[in-house]
Amino acid sequence: MATLLVGCANPAGVDGDLTDDWKAQPEATSFVPESGVCHLSLPEERFISRELYKPIDCATEHHYETVFVGEFTGSEKEATTPPEAGSPGGRKAFEECNKKVNEYVGADWRGGRLDVFVYYPAKEAWEGGSRWFRCDVAEIQSLDSDEISRRSGSLKDILKASFPVAYGCFRAVLTNGNRDISAMNAVTCGTAHGAEYAGVWTAPETSYADFEKNTQRAHDGCRVVIAKWAKVPNDGNLKFRTGTIIYFPDEDEWADGDRGVQCFLWISDQDLRRSMKGAGPGALRIR
């Protein structure tokens, strides 16, 4: 009867250690986007994967510019999924992006044809450990259209100049027997107009439904902004000096923490042909 012998010796060239001859693998790194770059297009969703990340030089034509890339910490870092609209992580990211974009463009970004976008890692990247958030700014077509404009060149300090992105004077398009404003067309302040951008009023922390039910509070807040901007007394006569037009965040923007209300001076009974900034009581008279 034949006997099968199983030996314990290793074949030639084998030392018995299955790992010490393998090349060391590089440590896995999470994908993190860069700031100071631009993008030709982005997905409608606010989650970016490595495959969708295609930065370009801002000197070439683009739509979006990355201003800042931050990192989640604390409880937001421990979340199992990327932030959704209205989540604590989403509010924290918007708060930081709002600050960084303002510093970058030279003033509150709401004072010009600009919009802010916050992006997060795609679900797979988040599960792999990515915890960044990305702050982008883009030029929009007009006060009444948030469609993104294609441009060349950086938006850095763009609002330190009054032209061409910063808001100034407007001719309002009136409808419904001159009771409603359907559009605001930008014009130079030397031409006939009735409205002018004055600044931003920060709404209090309240529900969006409550804000919409009480927009008079925003109009009153904007009168205070206008008084300081135009250098007129903030007193009981202020409402007889100027009317107000307001633009405010939509519900999703509100959920992420945007409380900025754009304030416009509004004179309905005469054509203005100069800026009312710093004009004083003599120019902005009681009516």
PEJOFEN-V135279 format. One record per residue. N is the residue number from 1. RES is the residue in three letters. PHI is phi in whole degrees, 0 to 359 (none if undefined). NEAR is the number of other ideal C-beta (glycine too) atoms within 10 Angstrom. Layout:
BEGIN
N,RES,PHI,NEAR / N,RES,PHI,NEAR
END
This chain:
BEGIN
1,MET,none,2 / 2,ALA,286,4 / 3,THR,242,4 / 4,LEU,271,4 / 5,LEU,257,5 / 6,VAL,256,4 / 7,GLY,274,6 / 8,CYS,259,5 / 9,ALA,282,7 / 10,ASN,274,9 / 11,PRO,297,6 / 12,ALA,302,5 / 13,GLY,87,5 / 14,VAL,244,10 / 15,ASP,256,8 / 16,GLY,93,8 / 17,ASP,259,8 / 18,LEU,278,8 / 19,THR,241,5 / 20,ASP,285,7 / 21,ASP,262,8 / 22,TRP,282,8 / 23,LYS,291,5 / 24,ALA,294,5 / 25,GLN,275,6 / 26,PRO,296,6 / 27,GLU,295,5 / 28,ALA,296,7 / 29,THR,241,9 / 30,SER,279,13 / 31,PHE,288,16 / 32,VAL,230,15 / 33,PRO,289,19 / 34,GLU,257,10 / 35,SER,264,16 / 36,GLY,78,14 / 37,VAL,236,16 / 38,CYS,235,23 / 39,HIS,217,22 / 40,LEU,285,13 / 41,SER,203,11 / 42,LEU,220,19 / 43,PRO,291,11 / 44,GLU,295,4 / 45,GLU,291,10 / 46,ARG,258,19 / 47,PHE,235,16 / 48,ILE,243,22 / 49,SER,256,14 / 50,ARG,300,14 / 51,GLU,294,8 / 52,LEU,270,14 / 53,TYR,272,17 / 54,LYS,224,10 / 55,PRO,292,16 / 56,ILE,224,12 / 57,ASP,292,11 / 58,CYS,290,20 / 59,ALA,287,10 / 60,THR,269,10 / 61,GLU,296,12 / 62,HIS,203,23 / 63,HIS,246,17 / 64,TYR,237,23 / 65,GLU,231,25 / 66,THR,274,20 / 67,VAL,267,23 / 68,PHE,203,18 / 69,VAL,235,17 / 70,GLY,253,17 / 71,GLU,229,11 / 72,PHE,290,22 / 73,THR,227,10 / 74,GLY,62,9 / 75,SER,295,10 / 76,GLU,296,18 / 77,LYS,291,11 / 78,GLU,277,9 / 79,ALA,300,15 / 80,THR,274,7 / 81,THR,224,11 / 82,PRO,299,23 / 83,PRO,297,23 / 84,GLU,259,13 / 85,ALA,303,14 / 86,GLY,85,14 / 87,SER,283,16 / 88,PRO,304,13 / 89,GLY,294,22 / 90,GLY,296,22 / 91,ARG,292,17 / 92,LYS,296,20 / 93,ALA,295,25 / 94,PHE,296,21 / 95,GLU,302,13 / 96,GLU,290,16 / 97,CYS,294,25 / 98,ASN,303,21 / 99,LYS,295,12 / 100,LYS,293,18 / 101,VAL,292,24 / 102,ASN,303,19 / 103,GLU,298,13 / 104,TYR,289,20 / 105,VAL,272,25 / 106,GLY,97,17 / 107,ALA,188,17 / 108,ASP,300,17 / 109,TRP,300,24 / 110,ARG,289,24 / 111,GLY,275,21 / 112,GLY,202,24 / 113,ARG,283,21 / 114,LEU,225,21 / 115,ASP,217,18 / 116,VAL,248,21 / 117,PHE,229,19 / 118,VAL,245,19 / 119,TYR,239,26 / 120,TYR,229,24 / 121,PRO,297,25 / 122,ALA,298,21 / 123,LYS,306,13 / 124,GLU,294,11 / 125,ALA,292,20 / 126,TRP,297,20 / 127,GLU,296,12 / 128,GLY,275,13 / 129,GLY,113,12 / 130,SER,292,23 / 131,ARG,225,20 / 132,TRP,272,19 / 133,PHE,225,26 / 134,ARG,240,25 / 135,CYS,254,24 / 136,ASP,245,23 / 137,VAL,232,24 / 138,ALA,217,23 / 139,GLU,274,20 / 140,ILE,254,16 / 141,GLN,289,11 / 142,SER,196,15 / 143,LEU,301,19 / 144,ASP,262,15 / 145,SER,226,11 / 146,ASP,266,12 / 147,GLU,294,9 / 148,ILE,285,17 / 149,SER,273,13 / 150,ARG,270,11 / 151,ARG,217,16 / 152,SER,239,11 / 153,GLY,95,13 / 154,SER,285,18 / 155,LEU,268,23 / 156,LYS,301,15 / 157,ASP,61,12 / 158,ILE,297,21 / 159,LEU,273,21 / 160,LYS,284,10 / 161,ALA,254,11 / 162,SER,279,13 / 163,PHE,219,7 / 164,PRO,256,11 / 165,VAL,267,19 / 166,ALA,296,18 / 167,TYR,285,24 / 168,GLY,222,19 / 169,CYS,258,26 / 170,PHE,219,25 / 171,ARG,257,17 / 172,ALA,282,20 / 173,VAL,265,12 / 174,LEU,263,14 / 175,THR,223,11 / 176,ASN,54,8 / 177,GLY,65,6 / 178,ASN,64,9 / 179,ARG,264,7 / 180,ASP,238,10 / 181,ILE,251,19 / 182,SER,264,10 / 183,ALA,198,14 / 184,MET,234,23 / 185,ASN,262,14 / 186,ALA,291,17 / 187,VAL,221,14 / 188,THR,288,11 / 189,CYS,291,16 / 190,GLY,279,11 / 191,THR,261,11 / 192,ALA,300,11 / 193,HIS,202,23 / 194,GLY,230,22 / 195,ALA,229,27 / 196,GLU,208,26 / 197,TYR,291,25 / 198,ALA,242,26 / 199,GLY,151,22 / 200,VAL,239,20 / 201,TRP,254,23 / 202,THR,268,12 / 203,ALA,288,21 / 204,PRO,286,9 / 205,GLU,288,8 / 206,THR,206,13 / 207,SER,288,11 / 208,TYR,295,16 / 209,ALA,299,10 / 210,ASP,295,10 / 211,PHE,298,20 / 212,GLU,295,12 / 213,LYS,284,11 / 214,ASN,228,13 / 215,THR,290,13 / 216,GLN,299,9 / 217,ARG,299,16 / 218,ALA,290,20 / 219,HIS,298,18 / 220,ASP,297,14 / 221,GLY,297,19 / 222,CYS,290,26 / 223,ARG,298,22 / 224,VAL,295,14 / 225,VAL,299,21 / 226,ILE,295,27 / 227,ALA,302,18 / 228,LYS,293,12 / 229,TRP,293,19 / 230,ALA,272,22 / 231,LYS,61,14 / 232,VAL,237,24 / 233,PRO,297,11 / 234,ASN,269,12 / 235,ASP,224,9 / 236,GLY,294,7 / 237,ASN,272,13 / 238,LEU,301,18 / 239,LYS,292,14 / 240,PHE,270,10 / 241,ARG,271,22 / 242,THR,208,24 / 243,GLY,268,19 / 244,THR,222,22 / 245,ILE,237,20 / 246,ILE,236,16 / 247,TYR,237,16 / 248,PHE,221,20 / 249,PRO,298,19 / 250,ASP,279,10 / 251,GLU,295,13 / 252,ASP,293,12 / 253,GLU,296,17 / 254,TRP,298,20 / 255,ALA,299,18 / 256,ASP,275,24 / 257,GLY,107,19 / 258,ASP,285,20 / 259,ARG,241,17 / 260,GLY,277,20 / 261,VAL,255,24 / 262,GLN,280,22 / 263,CYS,249,27 / 264,PHE,234,26 / 265,LEU,295,29 / 266,TRP,220,21 / 267,ILE,248,18 / 268,SER,264,13 / 269,ASP,254,7 / 270,GLN,200,10 / 271,ASP,269,10 / 272,LEU,271,21 / 273,ARG,227,12 / 274,ARG,203,12 / 275,SER,286,19 / 276,MET,266,23 / 277,LYS,296,18 / 278,GLY,68,10 / 279,ALA,290,18 / 280,GLY,84,12 / 281,PRO,298,13 / 282,GLY,295,7 / 283,ALA,274,15 / 284,LEU,259,20 / 285,ARG,282,14 / 286,ILE,286,11 / 287,ARG,250,13
END
